[in-house]
Amino acid sequence: MSRMYAPPPPTTGATLASAAAPAAPAGDIRLLKRILAFAVPHWQLFILSVLLLLGGIGAELAQPYLLKVAIDNCINVPDPDQAGLIRLMFMYLGVSVAAFILNYSQANLLQKIARTIIFNLRMTVFGHLQKLSLSYYDHNSVGRLVTRVCNDTEAINQLFSGMLVQSLRDIFVIAGVIVVMFGLHPRLAAVSLLVLPLIFAFAFWFRKIMRRAYDTTRFHLARLNAYLAENLAGMRTIQIFTREARQLQNFKNINTDYLKANLQEITLTVSYSNLLTFLGQIAVTLVIWYGGGEAVRGFVPAGTLYAFISYIRQLYQPIHHLTHELGTIQAALTASAHLVDILDEKPKIADPPQPVRLGRIKGRIDVQNVWFAYNEDNWVLKDISFAVAPGQTVAFVGATGAGKSSIINLISRLYDVQKGRILIDGIDVRHVTQHELRRQIAVVQQDVFLFAGTILDNIRLGRPDISEEEVRNAAKAVGIHDFIESLPDGYYEKLYEGGLTLSTGQRQLISFARALAHNPAVLILDEATAHIDTETESLVQAALKRISQERTTLIIAHRLSTIQHADLILVLDNGRIIEKGRHEDLLALGGHYARLYELSWTMETDGQATGKSS
């Protein structure tokens, strides 16, 4: 059952800034280096892109100069030069076509490079997430991680697809225009640049404000995604408890916070953009005022004045772009900080530097003086010790929170013990690779997860070496084969995420078939029959009795009637083993197990009576 999420009340700007603060990097340069490392394999294509860029810039800078020559030498002269004007017209057309081709080729190439880089970045982040221990997912919501893998990588895509080369373009254009302007008329060029220091000072100050705004927006986007993912996963619970209105109000509060952060970010961006445009117009005004006066007095040719106005527009447009790219940089830095945090997260469960070769195990398990806590000092297991012989069936019994599932998690090494050790065939599980260990252990859980895809794919689960015949044999062994064959596409029937078109019992039986098809040496059933009806359970129990003869089987029991055949039953209470023995011996003892069995038998009897009466 999904827990209900009660979001905090709408937060103020100060609170949001502090909440987003953890995403702030230790150093922007460090972050850029980490992310730019993904571009290093493509350095040759980047150089080609820069060369295309320089060619395009050269063609664009030539255009105002050609117009200046046309006005001063062919038009604004006592004897207009018609032939020269035609030649300049074709030259202008030629450089325009060249600029178009070069700029198009550069932009197209850059987009392909950027998409490839982001593809590799997403693969790296997702691959790293798969290596992280389950304890990491205990403290990080699905929605937040989806935001990191999808939204944050897309923000970084803007860095590679436009900002980097665009910034180089802007710098080259600014440098080229300034050189040409000073070559044409130094004093007029100096007047044109009077506003430039003010623009850069304003951009430097604005950068800090935009960083906080982007941090805040990303923080609220992650909040929104996390809440949405949780509610979609828990929609059944929401509808059963008629919580739709309350959850909608909570979503509105979170969405409102995100809207406010977005509007604040947009307001800052629009204000900044328009102010830069205004400062650029001031520069044009200064050139017209000073240059126009000089032109009237005959000191500046009309073509030169026209060229200057064109160059000023070419100058302040890249300045506008360059300073406006600060927003893209801030978004990319914020996203980079989030992704670097994930990539820097070290798995708490790590393979040893020199692992022991495990080979095909016989299935002996020794748990020796194990202490374990999910949180420090809050011990879930306290000095647990027991041994399981190969091929033996051992059941774990106890109230919720007694530590049953924790033992299973430790044997599979989803978590590591704090004290003691767990041995498989005499080898400490920490001395072998996780892959080799888990490949020989199959776990069937109470809550089954089926992936989107065919039933065949779900039973194989990434093991193409498992033949279709082996899949069918496993399905027959657990009694689900006939149902699968009755479907229109049989084993190739498509399932939606979670297998929601199937009943709970059918999903559970498919998970049994999945476990059996993998032919594990150790089979773990974590309350696997809790959701199966009595008739289906009888089929499963018969199948389990057959298949457990050749492998070690560990069972966490919800219905105590299902573990009477176990070779050993361990009774846990508050993290300790308080009783152990066979079913008959524990009943004769008249202790904790006997009371649990009596209670379980009464509940099952009442349930069957209720079912018959209904």
C-alpha positions in Angstrom: 0.0 0.0 0.0 1.4 3.4 -0.9 1.8 5.8 1.9 -0.1 9.0 1.7 2.0 12.1 1.1 1.2 15.3 3.0 3.3 18.0 1.4 4.5 21.0 3.3 2.6 24.3 2.9 3.6 26.7 0.1 7.0 28.1 0.8 8.4 31.6 0.5 11.2 32.7 -1.7 13.7 32.7 1.2 12.7 29.2 2.2 12.9 28.0 -1.4 16.4 29.4 -1.8 17.5 27.6 1.3 15.8 24.4 0.2 17.5 24.5 -3.2 20.8 25.4 -1.6 22.1 21.8 -1.5 22.2 21.8 -5.3 24.7 24.7 -5.3 28.0 23.4 -6.5 31.3 23.6 -4.7 32.7 25.3 -7.8 31.1 26.1 -11.2 34.4 25.3 -12.9 34.6 21.9 -11.3 31.1 21.1 -12.5 31.7 22.2 -16.0 34.9 20.1 -16.2 32.9 17.0 -15.0 30.2 17.5 -17.6 32.5 18.6 -20.4 34.4 15.3 -20.0 31.5 13.7 -21.8 32.4 15.9 -24.9 36.1 14.9 -25.0 35.5 11.8 -27.3 33.9 14.1 -29.9 36.7 16.8 -29.9 37.4 16.3 -33.6 33.8 17.0 -34.6 33.8 20.0 -32.2 36.9 21.4 -34.0 35.1 21.0 -37.4 32.1 22.7 -35.9 34.3 25.7 -34.8 35.9 25.9 -38.3 32.5 26.0 -39.9 31.5 28.7 -37.4 34.5 30.8 -38.2 33.7 30.6 -41.9 30.1 31.7 -41.3 31.2 34.6 -39.1 33.7 35.8 -41.8 30.9 35.7 -44.4 28.5 37.7 -42.1 31.1 40.3 -41.3 31.8 40.9 -45.0 28.2 41.8 -45.7 28.1 45.3 -44.1 31.5 46.1 -45.5 30.3 45.3 -49.0 27.3 47.6 -48.5 29.6 50.3 -47.2 31.8 50.0 -50.4 28.7 50.0 -52.6 27.4 53.2 -51.0 30.7 55.1 -50.8 32.2 53.9 -54.1 29.3 53.2 -56.4 26.2 55.1 -55.2 27.1 58.2 -53.2 29.6 59.5 -55.8 29.2 62.1 -58.6 29.5 59.4 -61.3 27.6 56.3 -60.0 29.3 53.0 -61.0 26.5 50.7 -62.3 28.9 47.8 -63.3 30.7 48.0 -59.9 27.4 47.9 -58.1 26.3 44.8 -60.0 29.6 43.1 -59.1 29.2 44.0 -55.4 25.6 42.7 -55.6 26.8 39.3 -56.7 29.6 39.3 -54.1 27.0 40.1 -51.4 24.8 37.3 -52.7 27.7 34.9 -52.7 28.8 35.6 -49.1 25.1 35.4 -48.0 24.8 31.9 -49.5 28.1 30.9 -48.0 27.0 32.2 -44.6 23.8 30.2 -44.9 25.5 26.9 -45.9 28.2 27.2 -43.3 25.8 28.2 -40.4 23.4 25.4 -41.4 26.1 22.8 -41.5 27.6 23.9 -38.2 24.2 23.9 -36.4 23.2 20.5 -37.8 26.6 19.0 -36.8 26.4 20.5 -33.4 22.9 19.1 -32.7 24.0 15.6 -33.6 27.1 15.9 -31.3 25.0 17.2 -28.5 22.3 14.5 -28.8 25.0 11.8 -28.8 26.6 13.3 -25.7 23.3 13.5 -23.8 22.6 9.9 -24.9 25.9 8.8 -23.3 25.2 10.9 -20.2 21.8 9.4 -19.7 23.3 5.9 -20.1 26.0 6.7 -17.6 23.6 8.1 -15.0 21.1 5.2 -15.4 23.8 2.6 -15.3 25.2 4.2 -12.1 21.7 4.3 -10.5 21.5 0.5 -11.1 24.7 0.0 -9.2 23.6 2.0 -6.2 22.4 0.1 -3.1 18.8 -0.2 -2.1 19.4 2.1 0.9 19.9 5.0 -1.6 16.4 4.4 -3.0 15.0 4.3 0.6 15.8 8.0 0.8 15.3 9.2 -2.8 11.9 9.3 -4.4 11.3 7.9 -7.9 9.9 11.3 -9.2 13.1 13.1 -8.1 15.3 10.6 -9.9 13.2 10.7 -13.0 13.7 14.5 -13.0 17.4 14.0 -12.7 17.7 11.5 -15.6 15.2 13.2 -18.0 14.8 16.9 -17.2 18.3 17.7 -15.9 20.0 15.9 -18.8 17.8 17.9 -21.2 19.0 21.1 -19.5 22.6 20.0 -20.1 21.7 19.3 -23.7 21.2 23.1 -24.1 24.7 23.5 -22.9 26.2 21.3 -25.7 23.7 22.0 -28.5 23.9 25.7 -28.4 25.6 27.5 -25.5 29.2 26.3 -26.0 29.6 26.9 -29.7 27.2 29.8 -29.6 29.4 31.4 -26.9 32.4 30.9 -29.1 30.5 32.4 -32.0 29.5 35.4 -30.0 33.1 36.0 -28.8 34.5 35.7 -32.3 31.8 38.0 -33.7 32.4 40.6 -31.0 36.1 40.5 -31.5 35.7 40.6 -35.3 33.3 43.5 -35.3 35.5 45.5 -32.9 38.5 45.0 -35.1 36.6 46.0 -38.2 35.0 49.1 -36.5 38.4 50.4 -35.3 39.8 49.8 -38.7 37.1 51.9 -40.3 36.9 54.8 -37.8 38.6 54.6 -34.3 36.7 57.5 -32.7 33.3 56.3 -33.9 34.2 52.8 -32.7 35.1 54.2 -29.2 31.7 56.0 -29.0 30.0 52.7 -30.0 31.5 50.8 -27.1 30.7 53.3 -24.3 27.8 51.2 -23.1 29.7 47.9 -23.2 31.2 48.1 -19.6 27.8 48.8 -18.2 26.3 45.7 -19.9 29.0 43.4 -18.6 28.8 44.7 -15.1 25.0 44.2 -15.1 25.5 40.7 -16.5 27.9 39.7 -13.7 25.5 41.0 -11.1 22.5 39.3 -12.7 24.3 35.9 -12.9 23.9 35.4 -9.1 20.2 36.2 -9.1 19.5 33.8 -12.0 21.4 31.0 -10.4 19.2 31.2 -7.3 16.1 31.4 -9.6 17.1 28.3 -11.5 17.9 26.3 -8.4 14.5 27.2 -7.0 12.7 26.1 -10.1 14.5 22.8 -10.3 13.8 22.1 -6.7 10.1 22.6 -7.2 10.1 20.6 -10.4 11.6 17.6 -8.6 9.0 18.0 -5.8 6.2 18.0 -8.4 7.5 14.9 -10.2 8.0 13.1 -6.9 4.5 13.8 -5.7 3.0 12.9 -9.1 4.9 9.6 -9.3 3.8 8.7 -5.8 0.1 9.4 -6.4 0.0 7.6 -9.7 1.6 4.5 -8.0 -0.9 4.8 -5.1 -4.0 5.7 -7.1 -5.8 2.5 -5.9 -5.4 3.6 -2.3 -6.4 7.1 -3.0 -9.6 6.1 -4.6 -10.5 3.4 -2.0 -10.1 6.0 0.8 -11.8 8.8 -1.3 -8.7 11.0 -1.0 -9.0 12.5 -4.5 -10.0 16.0 -3.4 -7.3 16.2 -0.7 -4.6 14.9 -3.0 -5.7 17.3 -5.7 -5.4 20.2 -3.2 -2.0 19.0 -2.2 -1.0 18.8 -5.8 -2.3 22.3 -6.4 -0.2 23.6 -3.5 3.0 22.0 -5.0 2.1 23.1 -8.5 1.5 26.6 -7.3 4.9 26.8 -5.8 6.4 25.5 -9.1 4.3 28.1 -11.0 5.5 30.9 -8.7 9.2 29.9 -9.2 8.7 29.6 -13.0 7.1 33.1 -13.2 9.8 34.6 -11.1 12.4 33.0 -13.4 10.6 34.2 -16.5 10.2 37.8 -15.1 14.0 38.0 -14.4 14.8 36.6 -17.8 12.5 38.9 -19.7 13.6 42.0 -17.7 17.2 41.2 -18.3 16.6 40.6 -22.1 14.7 43.8 -22.6 17.2 45.9 -20.6 20.0 44.6 -22.8 18.0 45.5 -25.9 17.5 49.0 -24.5 21.2 49.5 -23.8 22.0 48.4 -27.3 19.6 51.0 -28.7 21.4 53.6 -26.6 24.6 52.6 -28.3 22.9 53.0 -31.8 21.6 56.4 -30.6 25.1 57.5 -29.7 26.5 56.5 -33.0 23.7 58.3 -34.9 24.3 61.4 -32.8 28.1 61.5 -33.1 28.5 59.8 -36.5 25.6 61.8 -38.0 27.2 65.1 -36.9 30.6 63.9 -38.3 28.9 62.9 -41.6 27.2 66.3 -41.9 30.6 68.0 -41.4 32.0 65.6 -44.1 34.4 63.7 -41.8 32.5 60.4 -42.0 31.3 58.9 -45.3 27.6 57.9 -45.4 28.6 54.3 -46.3 30.8 54.1 -43.2 28.0 55.5 -41.0 25.6 52.9 -42.4 28.2 50.1 -41.9 28.7 51.2 -38.3 25.0 51.0 -37.5 24.9 47.5 -39.1 28.1 46.5 -37.1 26.6 47.8 -33.9 23.6 45.6 -34.3 25.9 42.7 -35.1 28.0 43.6 -32.0 25.2 44.0 -29.5 23.2 41.0 -30.7 26.0 38.5 -29.7 26.6 40.5 -26.5 22.9 40.0 -25.8 23.2 36.3 -26.6 26.4 35.9 -24.6 24.9 37.5 -21.5 21.5 35.8 -22.1 23.3 32.5 -22.2 24.0 33.0 -18.5 20.5 31.7 -18.0 21.3 28.5 -19.9 24.6 28.2 -18.0 22.8 28.5 -14.7 20.3 25.9 -15.7 23.0 23.6 -16.9 25.1 24.2 -13.7 22.1 23.4 -11.5 21.4 20.3 -13.5 25.1 19.3 -13.5 25.2 19.6 -9.7 22.3 17.2 -9.5 23.8 14.7 -11.8 27.2 15.0 -10.3 25.7 14.3 -6.9 24.3 11.0 -8.3 27.5 10.0 -10.1 29.5 10.8 -6.9 27.2 8.6 -4.8 29.2 5.5 -3.9 27.3 2.2 -3.7 27.2 1.0 -0.1 27.3 -2.6 -1.4 30.5 -2.9 -3.4 32.2 -5.9 -5.0 35.5 -6.8 -3.5 38.7 -5.9 -5.5 39.6 -9.6 -5.8 36.4 -11.6 -5.6 36.3 -15.3 -4.8 35.0 -17.5 -7.6 31.7 -18.9 -6.3 30.8 -21.4 -9.0 27.5 -23.3 -8.9 26.6 -23.5 -5.2 25.1 -26.4 -3.3 23.0 -24.1 -1.2 24.4 -24.2 2.3 23.7 -21.0 4.2 25.3 -20.1 7.5 24.2 -16.9 9.3 26.6 -16.2 12.2 26.0 -13.7 15.0 24.5 -11.2 12.6 23.5 -7.7 13.7 21.8 -5.3 11.3 20.2 -1.9 11.3 18.8 0.2 8.5 19.5 3.2 10.6 22.4 3.4 13.1 21.7 2.0 16.6 18.1 1.0 15.6 18.9 -2.7 15.4 16.5 -4.8 13.3 18.4 -8.0 13.8 20.2 -8.8 17.0 22.8 -11.6 17.2 21.0 -13.9 14.7 22.6 -17.3 14.0 21.3 -20.3 12.1 22.4 -22.8 9.5 20.6 -24.2 6.4 21.8 -27.4 4.8 21.7 -27.8 1.0 18.2 -28.7 -0.2 16.6 -27.9 3.1 13.4 -25.8 3.5 13.5 -23.2 6.2 10.6 -21.0 7.2 10.7 -17.7 9.0 7.7 -16.7 11.2 7.0 -13.6 13.2 5.0 -10.5 13.5 5.4 -7.6 11.1 8.8 -5.9 11.8 10.3 -9.0 13.5 13.1 -9.0 10.9 12.1 -11.8 8.5 12.5 -9.8 5.3 15.7 -8.2 6.6 17.3 -11.7 6.8 16.3 -12.4 3.2 17.8 -9.0 2.1 21.1 -9.8 3.8 21.4 -13.3 2.2 20.8 -11.7 -1.2 23.3 -9.0 -0.1 20.9 -6.2 -0.9 22.3 -4.8 2.3 25.4 -5.6 4.3 25.5 -6.7 7.9 27.0 -4.4 10.6 28.2 -7.3 12.7 28.7 -11.0 12.1 28.8 -12.6 8.7 26.7 -14.7 6.2 28.3 -17.6 4.4 27.2 -19.3 1.2 28.8 -22.7 0.9 31.4 -21.6 3.4 32.2 -18.3 1.5 31.4 -14.9 3.0 28.9 -13.2 0.6 31.0 -10.0 0.8 33.9 -11.9 -0.8 32.0 -12.7 -4.1 30.5 -10.4 -6.8 26.9 -9.4 -6.4 26.1 -10.6 -9.9 27.5 -14.1 -9.2 25.7 -14.4 -5.9 22.3 -13.1 -7.0 22.4 -15.1 -10.2 22.0 -18.2 -8.1 19.2 -16.8 -5.8 15.7 -16.3 -7.0 13.3 -14.2 -4.9 9.5 -14.3 -5.2 8.0 -11.4 -3.4 4.5 -10.6 -2.1 4.2 -7.6 -4.4 5.1 -8.8 -7.9 6.5 -6.4 -10.5 6.0 -7.2 -14.1 7.6 -5.1 -16.8 6.0 -3.8 -20.0 6.6 -6.4 -22.6 5.6 -10.0 -23.4 5.0 -12.7 -20.8 7.9 -14.6 -22.3 10.2 -11.6 -21.7 8.9 -11.2 -18.1 9.7 -14.8 -17.3 13.1 -14.7 -18.9 13.8 -11.3 -17.4 16.9 -10.4 -19.4 18.2 -14.0 -19.7 18.1 -14.9 -23.4 19.9 -18.1 -22.7 16.7 -19.4 -21.1 15.0 -21.3 -23.9 11.2 -21.0 -24.6 10.9 -24.7 -23.7 12.4 -24.0 -20.3 10.0 -21.1 -19.8 7.0 -23.3 -20.7 8.2 -26.1 -18.3 8.5 -23.6 -15.5 5.0 -22.3 -16.3 3.6 -25.8 -16.3 5.3 -26.5 -13.0 3.4 -23.7 -11.2 0.1 -24.2 -13.1 0.0 -21.0 -15.2 0.8 -22.6 -18.6 -2.8 -23.3 -19.5 -3.9 -19.7 -18.7 -1.0 -18.3 -20.8 -1.9 -20.5 -23.7 -5.5 -19.3 -23.5 -4.4 -15.7 -24.3 -4.6 -14.5 -27.9 -0.8 -14.3 -28.3 0.1 -16.9 -25.7 3.6 -16.4 -24.3 3.9 -13.4 -26.6 1.0 -11.6 -25.1 1.9 -8.0 -24.3 1.6 -6.8 -20.7 1.4 -3.2 -19.6 3.6 -1.9 -16.8 2.9 -3.8 -13.6 0.8 -6.4 -15.5 -2.3 -4.7 -14.3 -4.5 -6.6 -16.9 -3.8 -9.8 -14.9 -5.3 -10.9 -11.6 -3.1 -10.8 -8.5 -2.9 -14.6 -8.5 -1.9 -14.7 -12.1 0.9 -12.2 -11.6 2.1 -14.2 -8.7 2.2 -17.4 -10.6 4.1 -15.7 -13.4 6.7 -14.6 -10.8 6.9 -18.2 -9.7 7.6 -19.3 -13.2 10.2 -16.6 -13.5 12.0 -17.8 -10.5 11.9 -21.5 -11.6 13.1 -20.7 -15.1 16.2 -19.1 -13.7 17.0 -22.5 -12.0 18.3 -21.0 -8.8 20.3 -23.0 -6.2 18.4 -21.0 -3.5 14.7 -20.1 -3.8 13.3 -17.4 -1.5 9.6 -16.9 -1.1 8.9 -13.6 0.7 5.2 -14.1 1.7 4.7 -15.1 -1.9 1.4 -16.9 -1.4 -0.2 -14.1 0.6 -2.4 -12.8 -2.3 -3.2 -16.2 -3.8 -6.6 -17.7 -3.3 -7.0 -21.1 -1.6 -7.5 -23.1 -4.9 -4.5 -21.5 -6.6 -2.4 -21.9 -3.4 -3.0 -25.6 -3.5 -1.6 -25.8 -7.0 1.4 -23.6 -6.0 2.1 -25.7 -2.9 2.1 -28.9 -4.9 4.5 -27.3 -7.4 6.8 -25.9 -4.7 7.0 -29.3 -3.0 8.3 -30.8 -6.3 10.8 -28.1 -7.1 12.2 -27.5 -3.6 13.5 -31.0 -3.4 16.6 -30.0 -5.4 17.3 -26.6 -4.0 17.5 -24.7 -0.7 14.2 -23.0 0.0 13.7 -20.1 2.4 10.1 -19.1 3.1 8.6 -16.1 4.9 5.2 -17.2 5.8 2.0 -15.2 6.1 -0.2 -18.3 6.3 1.3 -20.7 8.7 -0.6 -23.6 7.2 1.7 -23.3 4.2 4.9 -24.1 6.1 4.0 -27.3 7.9 6.3 -29.3 5.6 9.4 -27.1 6.4 12.5 -28.9 7.7 13.1 -26.0 10.1 10.9 -23.1 11.3 12.6 -20.1 12.9 10.3 -17.9 15.0 11.5 -14.2 15.3 10.4 -11.5 17.7 11.9 -8.1 17.9 14.9 -9.0 15.9 15.8 -12.2 17.8 15.2 -15.9 17.2 13.1 -17.0 20.1 12.0 -20.5 18.9 13.1 -23.0 16.3 12.2 -26.5 15.3 9.8 -28.5 13.1 6.1 -27.6 13.0 5.0 -30.5 15.3 7.8 -29.8 17.8 6.9 -26.1 18.0 3.2 -26.9 18.5 4.0 -29.3 21.3 6.2 -26.6 22.9 3.1 -24.5 23.3 5.0 -21.2 22.9 4.9 -18.2 20.6 4.6 -20.3 17.4 1.7 -22.3 18.8 -0.2 -19.1 19.6 0.5 -17.7 16.2 -0.6 -20.9 14.5 -3.8 -21.0 16.5 -4.5 -17.4 15.6 -3.7 -18.0 11.9 -5.9 -21.1 11.8 -8.8 -19.2 13.3 -8.5 -16.4 10.8 -8.3 -18.8 7.8 -11.3 -20.7 9.1 -13.3 -17.6 9.6 -12.3 -16.4 6.1 -13.3 -19.6 4.5 -16.7 -19.5 6.3 -17.2 -15.9 5.2 -16.4 -16.8 1.7 -18.9 -19.7 1.6 -21.7 -17.6 3.1 -21.1 -14.8 0.6 
